[in-house]
């Protein structure tokens, strides 16, 4: 006879999610992740153009001033995006979680206060809550880790989000077609996306999945690599190609067009090969809270 025992469960209350959502939105807007700061140091050390070095120095100083004065890194508070990872043996009310994230976003906007960048797409009315139909954007995934819930907040500004591109390639276009599309996207975006950037590339899946993967790639930490070996090789080739374009910081020339090009891949249909680009600007902001039985850890 088999005796079934119930595993210990992590219970995450809506109030805790709400408070975390509020704090993460404010934190993400004020403190740049360490990997992005290291990326600036690396680009500054390798940049050969005098104007580009001066621009990078100004960006680095802006980061320092924002943190020393407890101010925002950029006036664009962005579209609030929350990525939720739910591990095994986690108990959370899905609907309550969604509403808690929305309340936390509204509170951050009103209590800080923050400029709301979210408007109705037709009337352009701004409710001054950073919320609206389907906003905040909430992406939920399930992971193997036991009794862990992670809440990641990404404020996505319009300058970089406007640098989004999708093309439904066919298998005959091959890898050369993927590379050509990404390089063309970088040239079209130019300085409008506030380089140096992280270029996110999604390859495969469906049109919507491909775009989602591009954003996942664009918001990954610098130094991370695509889990797929072919994707990782493509990251390296595209990073070299994009930085050879001479677009440079703020589009005024130089070697430092991109911190990196990141790639994410998904299986796709035999008769198509979607490719998408989503760009993250030099103020690559994010913050996270990880809930475990030991408490809540705040980080990037």
BELMOFEN-V194360 format. One record per residue. N is the residue number from 0. OMEGA is omega in whole degrees, 0 to 359 (999 if undefined). NEAR is the number of other C-alpha atoms within 10 Angstrom. Layout:
n=<N N>
omega=<OMEGA OMEGA>
near=<NEAR NEAR>
This chain:
n=<0 1 2 3 4 5 6 7 8 9 10 11 12 13 14 15 16 17 18 19 20 21 22 23 24 25 26 27 28 29 30 31 32 33 34 35 36 37 38 39 40 41 42 43 44 45 46 47 48 49 50 51 52 53 54 55 56 57 58 59 60 61 62 63 64 65 66 67 68 69 70 71 72 73 74 75 76 77 78 79 80 81 82 83 84 85 86 87 88 89 90 91 92 93 94 95 96 97 98 99 100 101 102 103 104 105 106 107 108 109 110 111 112 113 114 115 116 117 118 119 120 121 122 123 124 125 126 127 128 129 130 131 132 133 134 135 136 137 138 139 140 141 142 143 144 145 146 147 148 149 150 151 152 153 154 155 156 157 158 159 160 161 162 163 164 165 166 167 168 169 170 171 172 173 174 175 176 177 178 179 180 181 182 183 184 185 186 187 188 189 190 191 192 193 194 195 196 197 198 199 200 201 202 203 204 205 206 207 208 209 210 211 212 213 214 215 216 217 218 219 220 221 222 223 224 225 226 227 228 229 230 231 232 233 234 235 236 237 238 239 240 241 242 243 244 245 246 247 248 249 250 251 252 253 254 255 256 257 258 259 260 261 262 263 264 265 266 267 268 269 270 271 272 273 274 275 276 277 278 279 280 281 282 283 284 285 286 287 288 289 290 291 292 293 294 295 296 297 298 299>
omega=<180 178 180 176 180 180 175 186 172 177 180 184 178 180 179 177 181 181 179 179 178 184 182 179 180 181 182 182 188 187 180 180 183 182 178 176 177 177 176 180 181 180 180 182 185 183 182 182 183 179 180 179 179 179 178 179 178 178 180 178 178 178 181 180 181 183 180 183 180 183 181 177 182 182 180 180 168 169 181 179 177 175 183 174 182 180 179 178 175 180 179 177 185 180 179 177 180 180 179 178 179 179 179 178 179 181 178 183 184 187 182 355 177 171 176 179 188 180 173 187 182 182 184 179 180 180 178 177 188 180 177 179 179 178 7 173 181 177 182 176 182 185 186 185 184 176 178 170 180 178 179 180 178 174 186 182 185 180 179 182 176 175 180 185 178 173 178 178 174 183 181 178 175 180 179 178 178 181 181 180 182 180 177 179 179 180 178 181 177 180 185 183 176 176 9 189 161 177 176 181 173 180 177 182 174 183 182 178 180 178 178 180 178 179 175 180 183 185 174 176 174 183 176 182 175 181 179 185 180 177 179 178 179 176 183 182 182 177 178 183 182 181 175 184 178 180 173 181 181 176 184 175 178 184 192 178 184 168 182 166 179 183 169 185 174 174 183 182 183 184 179 176 180 173 182 176 171 188 173 184 183 175 188 192 174 176 184 173 180 180 175 177 180 181 183 177 180 180 180 999>
near=<3 4 5 6 6 7 9 11 14 20 17 19 14 19 15 15 24 24 17 24 29 23 21 28 29 23 21 24 27 22 22 23 18 12 15 19 17 14 18 19 14 13 20 20 10 11 17 13 16 11 15 24 21 13 16 24 15 12 17 15 12 15 20 17 14 17 15 11 9 13 16 21 22 15 12 17 24 21 21 23 20 28 17 21 18 22 19 16 18 19 15 16 12 11 9 15 20 17 14 22 26 25 21 22 29 24 21 21 22 15 10 11 13 21 15 20 20 22 19 12 10 6 7 9 11 15 14 17 21 25 23 17 10 7 16 22 18 18 13 11 10 11 13 11 13 16 20 22 26 21 23 25 30 23 22 23 22 16 17 24 18 14 20 21 21 20 16 15 18 16 14 11 12 11 12 9 15 23 17 14 19 25 18 14 21 26 15 13 21 21 20 14 25 20 27 28 26 28 33 28 33 29 26 22 20 18 18 12 18 27 26 21 25 28 26 18 27 27 22 18 17 20 12 12 19 17 11 13 10 11 19 18 13 20 22 15 13 22 19 13 16 26 21 15 17 17 24 29 29 22 20 16 17 21 22 31 31 26 24 24 28 33 31 25 22 15 10 16 12 8 9 16 26 24 28 28 31 28 33 30 26 25 24 28 25 27 25 25 22 18 23 18 13 7 8 16 12 16 14 20>
